[in-house]
Amino acid sequence: MNWLIDFFADPANWSGSNGIPIRLLEHLEFTLAALVVAALIAVPLGLLIGHTGRGALIVVVSANLARALPTLGLLVLIVLLLGTSTVLPVLIPLVLLAIPPILVNTYEGIRGVDHDLRDAAYGMGLRGNQVLLRVLVPVALPLILLGLRLAAIQIVATATVASYVSLGGLGRYIIDGLATKDFPSVVGGSVLVAAFALAMQAVFALAHRLSVSPGVSQRLKVR
Amino acid sequence: MDDQPLIRWDWIGRNWDTGRAGSIMSLLVDHVIMASLAIVLGLVIALPMGIACVRWRWLYQPTSGVMNVIYALPSLPVFMFLLPVTGLERATVIIPLGVYAVAVLVPAVVDGITAVPDHVRQSAVAMGFNPLRRLLQIELALAVPVVLAGLRVVAVSSISLVSVGALIGQGGLGNLFTDAFKRDFLTPAIVGIVLIIAMALIADGLLIFLQRVLTPWAKARRST
């Protein structure tokens, strides 16, 4: 507890390039950048595979491989291969690790839509793309959001570990603190990362609430 | 980066089993021990918790809420929270991984048991099974496929997460990653990644085999 007070009461931790506001902003930047890139790749791919049913094997394989792949190993490997002169090499693993959860859940969401519903949409004269965008996506939205949330969790965790290979962000307090036996910094940084992760959870819960149709989330009872 | 070959096989040969701590073999053994302890710890805690959540339904909502929160916490800071209590020891890695395992397994146990059809449960009652025997011989037996599916997720992700422990010096094969980074030397990183993925695949295969053994009825149904 005293370590926490030491850390948060130290004015040096609130200003400059190693200050909490800057580190927090860095962490947010990496997380959002990686999440957006991963979503731009994985959501369309998941929709395509789910809608056409072709290439389902990619989904299964990538899901299993992503779970087994050690994040620290991937970070070290890519940084050793590409160097750390820019931030880019460190962002690659973040994106790679965020793709599978989005891809799998988008795919499962589309595949899981009731066949009667799909047939009804075609029966009403909608074309393939319209069925996908107006019927399948809204119904699958809870799972797509779940995928994005799991990806965000994965990115926050990996970005923390990535401080070891010289990425900025909140992980720096933990890694630097360990190196210099500065335990207030380690514990304080850990609290910040945990709070950041929980805040991400809350944002996604809110997004779910706002964007999922009441009929799908069963907040509206159908009589 | 300088021109080093992707893999230096002679390094692997020299460091495979030197008999000292830090050889690839001893790190591998370390890794297996930590991952399996975490998985077993998770299962031992999750089973009674899951059963309790089925018996007293009101417990499930708050429990799954807490599990969701825990699962969202990144592993590195969680290791650090334990540091003042356990120090730079294996337990600092094993305990959080066990807790993650619980967070995945409790919903699996609950789903598995509640998916047992009601008529099966009633048949058991009619045959004179008391609640304990019914739980052990009917409900848990039928929940095996769902619980094992959860256990496969837990096993694979625990094996890969142990390596993060290398940042506090307790990461099994993860120590190869920190070693590779410190010395700007690719080979250990590649060896570590390959061995960890291989281990995860083997664990996954073992659990699939275990499921075949524990659910003989599934095979009978397939063959008819």
Chai-1 contact restraints between the chains, C-beta under 6 A:
chainA,res_idxA,chainB,res_idxB,connection_type,confidence,min_distance_angstrom,max_distance_angstrom,comment,restraint_id
A,R67,B,V156,contact,1.0,0.0,6.0,A-B,restraint_1
A,R67,B,S157,contact,1.0,0.0,6.0,A-B,restraint_2
A,A68,B,V156,contact,1.0,0.0,6.0,A-B,restraint_3
A,A68,B,S160,contact,1.0,0.0,6.0,A-B,restraint_4
A,A68,B,I197,contact,1.0,0.0,6.0,A-B,restraint_5
A,A68,B,A200,contact,1.0,0.0,6.0,A-B,restraint_6
A,P70,B,S160,contact,1.0,0.0,6.0,A-B,restraint_7
A,P70,B,S163,contact,1.0,0.0,6.0,A-B,restraint_8
A,P70,B,I196,contact,1.0,0.0,6.0,A-B,restraint_9
A,L72,B,S163,contact,1.0,0.0,6.0,A-B,restraint_10
A,L72,B,V164,contact,1.0,0.0,6.0,A-B,restraint_11
A,L72,B,G174,contact,1.0,0.0,6.0,A-B,restraint_12
A,L72,B,F177,contact,1.0,0.0,6.0,A-B,restraint_13
A,G73,B,F177,contact,1.0,0.0,6.0,A-B,restraint_14
A,G73,B,A189,contact,1.0,0.0,6.0,A-B,restraint_15
A,G73,B,G192,contact,1.0,0.0,6.0,A-B,restraint_16
A,G73,B,I193,contact,1.0,0.0,6.0,A-B,restraint_17
A,V76,B,F177,contact,1.0,0.0,6.0,A-B,restraint_18
A,V76,B,A180,contact,1.0,0.0,6.0,A-B,restraint_19
A,V76,B,F181,contact,1.0,0.0,6.0,A-B,restraint_20
A,V76,B,A189,contact,1.0,0.0,6.0,A-B,restraint_21
A,L77,B,A189,contact,1.0,0.0,6.0,A-B,restraint_22
A,L80,B,L186,contact,1.0,0.0,6.0,A-B,restraint_23
A,G83,B,M1,contact,1.0,0.0,6.0,A-B,restraint_24
A,I153,B,A72,contact,1.0,0.0,6.0,A-B,restraint_25
A,V156,B,P74,contact,1.0,0.0,6.0,A-B,restraint_26
A,A157,B,P74,contact,1.0,0.0,6.0,A-B,restraint_27
A,T160,B,P74,contact,1.0,0.0,6.0,A-B,restraint_28
A,T160,B,L76,contact,1.0,0.0,6.0,A-B,restraint_29
A,V161,B,L76,contact,1.0,0.0,6.0,A-B,restraint_30
A,V161,B,V164,contact,1.0,0.0,6.0,A-B,restraint_31
A,Y164,B,L167,contact,1.0,0.0,6.0,A-B,restraint_32
A,I174,B,M80,contact,1.0,0.0,6.0,A-B,restraint_33
A,V186,B,M80,contact,1.0,0.0,6.0,A-B,restraint_34
A,S190,B,P77,contact,1.0,0.0,6.0,A-B,restraint_35
A,S190,B,M80,contact,1.0,0.0,6.0,A-B,restraint_36
A,S190,B,F81,contact,1.0,0.0,6.0,A-B,restraint_37
A,V193,B,P74,contact,1.0,0.0,6.0,A-B,restraint_38
A,V193,B,P77,contact,1.0,0.0,6.0,A-B,restraint_39
A,A194,B,L73,contact,1.0,0.0,6.0,A-B,restraint_40
A,A194,B,P77,contact,1.0,0.0,6.0,A-B,restraint_41
A,A197,B,A72,contact,1.0,0.0,6.0,A-B,restraint_42
A,A197,B,L73,contact,1.0,0.0,6.0,A-B,restraint_43
A,A197,B,P74,contact,1.0,0.0,6.0,A-B,restraint_44
A,Q201,B,A72,contact,1.0,0.0,6.0,A-B,restraint_45
